[in-house]
Amino acid sequence: MNELLQLLRRNRNYRFMWTGQIVSEIGDNFNNIAVFALAMALTHSGLVVTGVLLARAVPAITIGPIAGVLLDRFDRKRIMIASDLVRAVVALGFIYAATSHRIWVLYAFSALLMAASPFFTAGRSAILPTIANPQEIHTANSLTQTTQWMTLTVGTFLGATVVAIGYKWAFAFNALSFLFSAWCIAHLRAPDASGFRARRKITVGNDGIRPLYEVREGLRYIRSVPLVFAIALLSVGWATGGGAAQILFTLFGEVVFNRGASGIGMIWGCAGLGLLCGGVFSNWLGKRLSFNGYKLVVFIDFVVHGGTYVLFSLAQRFDLALLFIFLSRACMAINSVLNYSYLLRIVANRFRGRVFATIDTLTWTMMMASMMGAGIASTHYSPRIIGTVAGLLSSTTAIFWGWANWTGRLPLPVFASQEKPEPAPHADRVV
């Protein structure tokens, strides 16, 4: 914990970004609670809530590749500020939905909000190695992810309180939180003359700059670095069960354990506590692991994560179910922090936007498929069966990782700080 505080004290850039993250993400959770509560109040239909989730997921999937290309082509700081400003305007648009009582407005503004989000989230990952030095990057990544899980817990609780006062207040705070985040990002100072723009060459043909080529170039880069490719597949593997959890936690609280809203809250609360504890522990652990030790921990964590998720699904006692979901989420937090720390170190600056946007897109795609699959399966099978299958799917990810590791397919790549910049093939213009 002392290392986290020291980072905030000595790194001005990170302090500004972290402060903006706290306010912005709490505002995001205000919006989530308000939108879902408003959807239920207007229609009393769970199907509408599913529609809102899909309206958010589809833009996140389709816009991600575009966001990655732009983040690698233009100034990332300015793109992040633009994303915040657009989202501030969209957040105010939800007030119209609350006053007009038109459900299509919720769909439209939910889609617009998520369409602007990848430009910020992937951008934040892309600039993190720019504002944190190699000695700070693991701690900065640990604090960023742990803060995200903390704001989920705090923001959900506060959001429910504010929504009880009025939907307009929740949406107004969300808009102000984006403006505050934009102000914080505007105060970031570039460490050198290149600023927050990746200096690289891009392909220009008779038809001008070809963004599709840049998307394919990013995909080829991911495939060419075995560790980056493996971590991307790990994210997809986790999402096979992670998406189902969005639905299963509600079903277990309401249907399996018959504890109503308090049961749902306790399950989410223990899951969030597991993420927080795992995130803090991973900061300590990551500094003490060799590369081979890291790969072994990832394998063990995925086995334990999937196994405890299965035990959560089969537990007959509520207290044991809470313990197992705590352990499952703690393991996933450790994996997430360790994996992203390596990504931040090894991904070349000119590819960071596309790499992080692609991984986010793949994860969102699988999560949406998992959510839809769990929702459909819930009409035919018990939550315990669905949860068991989700846990087993997540555990099988460890088989792929272990096979790749023990057959020598996951060598340590060159760190980005040691890599000489290389122009893109057939490039003739520097930006």
C-alpha positions as CSV (number, residue, x, y, z in Angstrom):
1,M,0.0,0.0,0.0
2,N,2.9,2.3,0.7
3,E,4.2,1.9,-2.8
4,L,0.8,3.0,-4.2
5,L,0.8,6.2,-2.1
6,Q,4.4,7.0,-3.1
7,L,3.5,6.7,-6.7
8,L,0.7,9.2,-6.2
9,R,3.0,11.6,-4.4
10,R,5.9,11.6,-6.8
11,N,4.2,11.2,-10.2
12,R,2.2,14.3,-11.0
13,N,0.8,13.0,-14.4
14,Y,-0.4,9.7,-12.9
15,R,-2.0,11.6,-9.9
16,F,-4.1,13.7,-12.3
17,M,-5.2,10.7,-14.4
18,W,-6.0,8.7,-11.3
19,T,-8.0,11.5,-9.7
20,G,-10.0,11.8,-12.9
21,Q,-10.5,8.1,-13.1
22,I,-12.1,8.0,-9.6
23,V,-14.7,10.7,-10.3
24,S,-15.4,9.5,-13.8
25,E,-15.9,5.9,-13.0
26,I,-18.1,6.7,-10.0
27,G,-20.2,8.8,-12.4
28,D,-20.3,5.8,-14.8
29,N,-21.9,3.6,-12.1
30,F,-24.4,6.4,-11.3
31,N,-25.4,6.2,-14.9
32,N,-25.6,2.4,-14.9
33,I,-27.9,2.3,-11.8
34,A,-30.0,5.1,-13.1
35,V,-30.5,3.7,-16.6
36,F,-31.4,0.2,-15.5
37,A,-33.7,1.5,-12.8
38,L,-35.4,3.9,-15.2
39,A,-35.8,1.1,-17.8
40,M,-37.6,-1.1,-15.2
41,A,-39.7,1.9,-14.0
42,L,-40.9,2.7,-17.5
43,T,-41.6,-0.9,-18.7
44,H,-41.4,-3.3,-15.8
45,S,-39.7,-5.7,-18.2
46,G,-36.4,-7.5,-17.8
47,L,-36.2,-7.8,-21.6
48,V,-35.7,-4.0,-21.8
49,V,-32.7,-4.2,-19.5
50,T,-31.3,-6.9,-21.8
51,G,-31.9,-4.5,-24.7
52,V,-30.0,-1.7,-23.0
53,L,-27.1,-4.1,-22.4
54,L,-27.0,-5.0,-26.0
55,A,-27.3,-1.4,-27.1
56,R,-24.1,-0.7,-25.0
57,A,-22.3,-3.8,-26.1
58,V,-22.7,-3.5,-29.9
59,P,-21.0,-0.1,-30.2
60,A,-18.2,-1.2,-27.9
61,I,-17.5,-4.1,-30.3
62,T,-17.8,-2.2,-33.6
63,I,-16.1,1.0,-32.6
64,G,-13.1,-0.6,-30.8
65,P,-11.0,-1.2,-33.9
66,I,-11.5,2.4,-35.1
67,A,-10.6,3.7,-31.8
68,G,-7.4,1.7,-31.8
69,V,-6.3,3.1,-35.2
70,L,-7.0,6.7,-34.3
71,L,-5.2,6.4,-30.9
72,D,-2.1,5.1,-32.8
73,R,-2.4,7.8,-35.4
74,F,-3.2,11.0,-33.5
75,D,-2.5,12.6,-30.1
76,R,-3.9,10.2,-27.5
77,K,-4.4,12.9,-24.9
78,R,-6.6,15.0,-27.2
79,I,-8.6,12.0,-28.2
80,M,-9.2,11.1,-24.5
81,I,-10.3,14.7,-23.8
82,A,-12.7,14.6,-26.8
83,S,-14.1,11.3,-25.6
84,D,-14.9,12.8,-22.2
85,L,-16.5,15.9,-23.7
86,V,-18.7,13.9,-26.0
87,R,-19.7,11.6,-23.2
88,A,-20.6,14.6,-21.0
89,V,-23.1,15.8,-23.6
90,V,-24.5,12.3,-24.1
91,A,-24.9,11.9,-20.3
92,L,-27.1,15.0,-20.2
93,G,-29.2,13.5,-23.0
94,F,-30.4,10.8,-20.5
95,I,-32.3,13.5,-18.7
96,Y,-34.5,13.8,-21.8
97,A,-35.2,10.1,-21.5
98,A,-36.3,10.5,-17.9
99,T,-38.7,13.4,-18.8
100,S,-40.0,12.1,-22.1
101,H,-40.6,8.5,-20.9
102,R,-39.5,7.1,-24.3
103,I,-37.6,3.9,-24.0
104,W,-35.9,4.2,-27.4
105,V,-34.1,7.3,-26.1
106,L,-32.4,5.0,-23.5
107,Y,-31.3,2.7,-26.2
108,A,-30.0,5.5,-28.4
109,F,-28.0,7.3,-25.7
110,S,-26.7,4.1,-24.2
111,A,-25.3,3.2,-27.6
112,L,-23.8,6.7,-28.1
113,L,-22.2,6.7,-24.6
114,M,-20.5,3.3,-25.3
115,A,-19.4,4.4,-28.8
116,A,-17.3,7.1,-27.3
117,S,-15.9,5.1,-24.4
118,P,-13.3,2.9,-26.2
119,F,-11.4,6.1,-27.3
120,F,-10.8,6.8,-23.6
121,T,-10.4,3.4,-22.0
122,A,-7.9,2.1,-24.7
123,G,-6.2,5.5,-24.7
124,R,-5.6,5.4,-20.9
125,S,-3.9,2.1,-21.3
126,A,-1.9,3.3,-24.3
127,I,-0.5,6.4,-22.5
128,L,0.2,4.7,-19.1
129,P,3.7,3.6,-20.1
130,T,4.3,7.3,-21.2
131,I,3.5,8.8,-17.9
132,A,5.0,6.0,-15.7
133,N,8.6,4.9,-16.0
134,P,9.5,1.2,-16.2
135,Q,10.0,1.0,-12.4
136,E,6.5,2.4,-11.8
137,I,4.5,0.7,-14.5
138,H,3.5,-2.4,-12.5
139,T,2.4,-0.3,-9.5
140,A,0.6,2.2,-11.7
141,N,-1.3,-0.7,-13.5
142,S,-2.1,-2.3,-10.1
143,L,-3.5,1.0,-8.7
144,T,-5.5,1.7,-11.9
145,Q,-7.2,-1.6,-12.0
146,T,-7.8,-1.8,-8.2
147,T,-9.3,1.7,-8.4
148,Q,-11.6,0.5,-11.1
149,W,-12.9,-2.3,-9.0
150,M,-13.2,0.0,-5.9
151,T,-15.2,2.6,-7.8
152,L,-17.5,-0.2,-9.1
153,T,-18.3,-1.1,-5.5
154,V,-18.6,2.5,-4.1
155,G,-20.2,3.9,-7.2
156,T,-22.9,1.3,-7.2
157,F,-23.8,2.0,-3.6
158,L,-23.8,5.8,-4.0
159,G,-25.6,5.5,-7.3
160,A,-28.5,3.7,-5.7
161,T,-28.7,6.4,-3.1
162,V,-28.7,9.3,-5.7
163,V,-31.2,7.5,-7.9
164,A,-33.6,7.4,-5.0
165,I,-33.4,11.2,-4.9
166,G,-34.0,11.5,-8.7
167,Y,-32.8,10.2,-12.0
168,K,-31.8,13.7,-13.2
169,W,-29.3,14.2,-10.4
170,A,-27.6,10.9,-11.3
171,F,-27.3,11.8,-15.0
172,A,-26.2,15.4,-14.1
173,F,-23.4,14.1,-11.9
174,N,-22.3,11.6,-14.6
175,A,-22.0,14.5,-17.1
176,L,-20.0,16.6,-14.6
177,S,-17.7,13.6,-13.8
178,F,-16.7,13.5,-17.5
179,L,-16.0,17.2,-17.5
180,F,-13.8,16.8,-14.5
181,S,-12.0,13.8,-16.1
182,A,-11.4,15.9,-19.2
183,W,-9.9,18.7,-17.0
184,C,-7.6,16.2,-15.3
185,I,-6.4,14.7,-18.7
186,A,-5.8,18.3,-20.0
187,H,-3.3,18.8,-17.2
188,L,-1.0,15.9,-18.3
189,R,2.4,17.0,-19.3
190,A,4.3,15.2,-22.1
191,P,7.7,13.9,-20.9
192,D,9.4,14.7,-24.2
193,A,8.9,16.5,-27.5
194,S,6.9,13.6,-29.1
195,G,4.1,14.2,-26.6
196,F,1.3,11.7,-26.4
197,R,1.4,10.8,-30.1
198,A,3.1,7.6,-31.3
199,R,5.7,8.5,-33.8
200,R,5.5,6.0,-36.6
201,K,5.1,5.6,-40.3
202,I,1.8,4.8,-41.8
203,T,0.9,3.4,-45.2
204,V,-0.3,5.8,-47.9
205,G,-1.5,4.6,-51.3
206,N,-3.4,6.1,-54.2
207,D,-6.5,6.2,-52.1
208,G,-4.8,7.9,-49.2
209,I,-4.3,6.6,-45.7
210,R,-5.7,3.1,-45.4
211,P,-7.3,2.5,-42.0
212,L,-8.2,-1.1,-42.8
213,Y,-4.5,-1.8,-43.4
214,E,-3.7,-0.4,-40.0
215,V,-6.3,-2.6,-38.4
216,R,-4.8,-5.7,-40.1
217,E,-1.3,-4.5,-39.1
218,G,-2.4,-4.4,-35.5
219,L,-3.8,-7.9,-35.7
220,R,-0.6,-9.2,-37.3
221,Y,1.4,-7.6,-34.5
222,I,-0.7,-9.3,-31.8
223,R,-0.3,-12.6,-33.6
224,S,3.4,-12.1,-34.1
225,V,4.2,-11.7,-30.3
226,P,3.2,-15.1,-28.7
227,L,2.8,-13.6,-25.2
228,V,0.5,-10.8,-26.4
229,F,-1.5,-13.3,-28.4
230,A,-1.8,-15.6,-25.5
231,I,-2.9,-12.8,-23.1
232,A,-5.6,-11.8,-25.6
233,L,-6.9,-15.3,-25.7
234,L,-6.9,-15.4,-21.9
235,S,-9.2,-12.4,-21.8
236,V,-11.6,-14.2,-24.2
237,G,-11.4,-17.4,-22.1
238,W,-12.3,-15.5,-18.9
239,A,-15.2,-13.8,-20.7
240,T,-16.8,-17.1,-21.4
241,G,-17.8,-17.2,-17.8
242,G,-17.4,-13.6,-16.9
243,G,-20.3,-12.5,-19.1
244,A,-22.6,-15.1,-17.6
245,A,-21.8,-13.8,-14.1
246,Q,-23.7,-10.6,-14.9
247,I,-26.9,-12.6,-15.0
248,L,-26.0,-15.5,-12.6
249,F,-25.3,-13.3,-9.6
250,T,-28.9,-12.0,-9.7
251,L,-30.3,-15.5,-10.2
252,F,-28.3,-16.9,-7.3
253,G,-29.4,-14.1,-5.0
254,E,-33.0,-14.3,-6.0
255,V,-33.7,-17.9,-7.0
256,V,-31.1,-20.2,-5.6
257,F,-30.7,-18.7,-2.1
258,N,-34.0,-16.8,-1.9
259,R,-32.4,-13.8,-0.3
260,G,-33.8,-11.1,-2.6
261,A,-32.0,-7.8,-3.2
262,S,-29.8,-8.2,-0.1
263,G,-28.6,-11.6,-1.4
264,I,-27.7,-10.1,-4.7
265,G,-25.9,-7.2,-3.0
266,M,-23.9,-9.6,-0.8
267,I,-22.8,-11.7,-3.8
268,W,-21.7,-8.6,-5.7
269,G,-20.1,-7.2,-2.6
270,C,-18.0,-10.3,-1.9
271,A,-17.0,-10.4,-5.6
272,G,-15.9,-6.8,-5.4
273,L,-14.0,-7.4,-2.2
274,G,-12.2,-10.3,-3.9
275,L,-11.2,-8.0,-6.8
276,L,-9.9,-5.4,-4.4
277,C,-7.9,-7.8,-2.3
278,G,-6.5,-9.6,-5.3
279,G,-5.5,-6.3,-6.9
280,V,-3.6,-5.2,-3.8
281,F,-1.9,-8.6,-3.4
282,S,-0.9,-8.7,-7.1
283,N,1.0,-5.5,-6.7
284,W,3.2,-7.1,-4.1
285,L,3.4,-10.4,-5.9
286,G,4.2,-9.1,-9.3
287,K,7.5,-7.4,-8.1
288,R,8.7,-10.7,-6.8
289,L,7.9,-13.1,-9.7
290,S,10.3,-14.1,-12.4
291,F,8.9,-14.5,-15.9
292,N,8.6,-18.3,-15.4
293,G,7.0,-17.7,-12.0
294,Y,4.5,-15.3,-13.6
295,K,3.4,-17.9,-16.2
296,L,3.0,-20.6,-13.5
297,V,0.9,-18.2,-11.3
298,V,-1.4,-17.5,-14.3
299,F,-1.9,-21.2,-14.9
300,I,-2.7,-21.9,-11.2
301,D,-4.9,-18.9,-10.8
302,F,-7.1,-19.9,-13.8
303,V,-7.5,-23.4,-12.4
304,V,-8.5,-22.0,-9.0
305,H,-10.7,-19.3,-10.5
306,G,-12.7,-21.8,-12.5
307,G,-12.8,-24.4,-9.7
308,T,-14.0,-21.9,-7.0
309,Y,-16.6,-20.6,-9.5
310,V,-17.9,-24.2,-9.8
311,L,-17.9,-24.6,-6.1
312,F,-19.8,-21.3,-5.8
313,S,-22.4,-22.7,-8.2
314,L,-22.8,-25.9,-6.3
315,A,-22.6,-24.6,-2.7
316,Q,-25.6,-25.3,-0.5
317,R,-24.7,-22.8,2.2
318,F,-24.8,-19.1,1.4
319,D,-21.7,-18.3,3.5
320,L,-19.6,-20.8,1.6
321,A,-20.9,-19.5,-1.8
322,L,-19.7,-16.0,-0.7
323,L,-16.3,-17.4,0.2
324,F,-15.9,-19.2,-3.1
325,I,-16.9,-16.2,-5.2
326,F,-14.5,-14.0,-3.2
327,L,-11.7,-16.5,-4.0
328,S,-12.7,-16.7,-7.7
329,R,-12.6,-13.0,-8.2
330,A,-9.4,-12.5,-6.2
331,C,-7.7,-15.0,-8.6
332,M,-9.0,-13.1,-11.6
333,A,-7.8,-9.8,-10.2
334,I,-4.3,-11.2,-9.8
335,N,-4.3,-12.5,-13.3
336,S,-5.6,-9.3,-14.8
337,V,-3.0,-7.1,-13.1
338,L,-0.1,-9.4,-13.9
339,N,-1.1,-9.8,-17.6
340,Y,-1.7,-6.1,-18.2
341,S,1.6,-5.2,-16.5
342,Y,3.4,-7.4,-19.1
343,L,1.4,-5.9,-21.9
344,L,2.3,-2.4,-20.8
345,R,5.9,-3.3,-20.8
346,I,6.2,-5.3,-24.1
347,V,3.7,-3.7,-26.5
348,A,5.5,-1.3,-28.8
349,N,4.2,2.3,-28.5
350,R,3.1,2.5,-32.1
351,F,0.7,-0.5,-31.6
352,R,-0.6,0.2,-28.1
353,G,-3.9,1.8,-29.1
354,R,-4.8,-1.1,-31.5
355,V,-3.6,-3.8,-29.1
356,F,-5.6,-2.6,-26.1
357,A,-8.7,-1.7,-28.2
358,T,-8.6,-5.1,-29.9
359,I,-8.4,-7.0,-26.6
360,D,-11.3,-4.9,-25.2
361,T,-13.3,-5.7,-28.3
362,L,-12.7,-9.4,-28.2
363,T,-13.5,-9.5,-24.5
364,W,-16.7,-7.5,-25.0
365,T,-17.7,-9.8,-27.9
366,M,-17.3,-12.9,-25.8
367,M,-19.0,-11.3,-22.8
368,M,-22.0,-10.4,-24.9
369,A,-22.2,-14.0,-26.2
370,S,-21.8,-15.4,-22.7
371,M,-24.6,-13.1,-21.3
372,M,-26.9,-14.0,-24.1
373,G,-26.1,-17.7,-23.7
374,A,-26.7,-17.6,-20.0
375,G,-29.9,-15.7,-20.4
376,I,-31.3,-18.2,-22.9
377,A,-30.1,-21.2,-20.9
378,S,-31.8,-19.8,-17.7
379,T,-35.2,-20.6,-19.3
380,H,-34.3,-24.3,-19.6
381,Y,-31.6,-25.0,-16.9
382,S,-31.0,-24.2,-13.3
383,P,-28.5,-21.4,-12.4
384,R,-26.3,-24.1,-10.7
385,I,-25.9,-26.0,-14.0
386,I,-25.2,-22.8,-15.9
387,G,-22.7,-21.6,-13.3
388,T,-20.9,-24.9,-13.3
389,V,-20.5,-24.9,-17.1
390,A,-19.3,-21.3,-17.0
391,G,-16.6,-22.2,-14.4
392,L,-15.5,-25.2,-16.3
393,L,-15.1,-23.1,-19.5
394,S,-13.0,-20.6,-17.6
395,S,-10.8,-23.3,-16.2
396,T,-10.1,-24.9,-19.6
397,T,-8.3,-21.7,-20.5
398,A,-5.6,-22.8,-18.2
399,I,-5.0,-25.9,-20.4
400,F,-4.3,-23.8,-23.4
401,W,-1.9,-21.5,-21.4
402,G,-0.1,-24.4,-19.7
403,W,0.4,-26.2,-23.0
404,A,1.8,-23.1,-24.7
405,N,4.1,-22.5,-21.7
406,W,5.4,-26.0,-21.3
407,T,6.0,-26.5,-25.0
408,G,8.2,-23.4,-25.1
409,R,5.7,-21.3,-27.1
410,L,5.7,-18.3,-24.6
411,P,9.2,-16.9,-24.6
412,L,10.0,-13.6,-22.9
413,P,9.5,-10.8,-25.6
414,V,11.7,-7.7,-25.9
415,F,10.4,-5.0,-23.7
416,A,9.1,-1.9,-25.5
417,S,11.7,0.3,-23.8
418,Q,14.4,-1.8,-25.4
419,E,12.8,-2.1,-28.8
420,K,14.0,0.1,-31.7
421,P,11.2,1.7,-33.6
422,E,10.6,0.1,-37.0
423,P,8.6,1.7,-39.8
424,A,5.5,-0.1,-41.1
425,P,6.1,-2.1,-44.3
426,H,6.0,0.0,-47.5
427,A,5.5,3.2,-45.5
428,D,6.5,6.5,-46.9
429,R,5.1,9.2,-44.6
430,V,5.8,9.9,-40.9
431,V,3.1,11.2,-38.6
